[in-house]
């Protein structure tokens, strides 16, 4: 799996957009970029994944740089329920996800 | 669907005791795995299975055994518990082990070894 670098923590205000960055400069051409999040005292949950093109789903958008060395998870309108640790994972072509420490997102009311 | 279920939710063991953490899924997923999460850390893969009868080691397999006799169940056995195994254990499953398949995680088992 590619090594990923994320900020330890970020803060946002409720109902504002949040951009969570991730660097994955060693990612290979076949590695996907996955995002999971972990709410307090729960197991991780899938958010989104992508390979080259930007991706949208009901939870978030994933913007992938053209050189694929970085990506940004976008939450369009943060809610208090979005407060969690967000993990960016590069890889998954061999199904073994490697979780780093992630970014702790705090959402202020 | 119940999704991925884990029992027990909490467990306290004494050093040297053995126990089995249970994991079950009702989504007919081929791939199942066990992770542990220590305080302030990400998850680390212990063992995984790509189908009934097939298991393999992950990043931190020592001290743990697994078997997969059915598609639904993937128990994790602690052979002789040690304080270093105090952690939160998560079971996960996905439709396939290949490609970017969404993994579904259980709620976790919090284990303390005294």
Contacts between the chains, C-beta under 8 A, distances in Angstrom:
chain1	res1	chain2	res2	distance
A	32	B	99	7.8
A	32	B	100	4.1
A	34	B	100	6.4
A	36	B	103	7.8
A	41	B	108	7.9
A	42	B	107	6.4
A	42	B	108	7.4
A	43	B	4	7.8
A	43	B	90	4.9
A	43	B	92	7.6
A	43	B	105	3.3
A	43	B	106	5.6
A	43	B	107	5.6
A	43	B	108	5.4
A	44	B	43	6.9
A	44	B	90	7.3
A	44	B	92	7.9
A	44	B	103	7.8
A	44	B	105	5.0
A	45	B	105	6.7
A	46	B	102	4.2
A	46	B	103	6.5
A	46	B	104	7.5
A	49	B	100	4.6
A	49	B	102	7.8
A	51	B	100	7.7
A	87	B	42	6.6
A	92	B	99	7.2
A	92	B	100	4.9
A	93	B	98	7.7
A	93	B	99	6.8
A	93	B	100	7.8
A	94	B	98	8.0
A	95	B	31	6.2
A	95	B	48	7.8
A	95	B	50	8.0
A	95	B	94	7.3
A	95	B	96	7.7
A	95	B	97	3.9
A	95	B	98	6.0
A	95	B	99	7.5
A	95	B	101	7.3
A	96	B	33	8.0
A	96	B	45	5.8
A	96	B	48	7.0
A	96	B	58	6.7
A	97	B	43	7.8
A	97	B	45	7.5
A	97	B	103	6.6
A	98	B	42	7.8
A	98	B	45	7.6
A	98	B	59	7.9
A	99	B	35	7.6
A	99	B	42	3.4
A	99	B	43	4.2
A	99	B	44	7.5
A	100	B	42	5.0
A	101	B	40	7.2
A	101	B	41	6.5
A	101	B	42	5.4
A	102	B	42	6.3
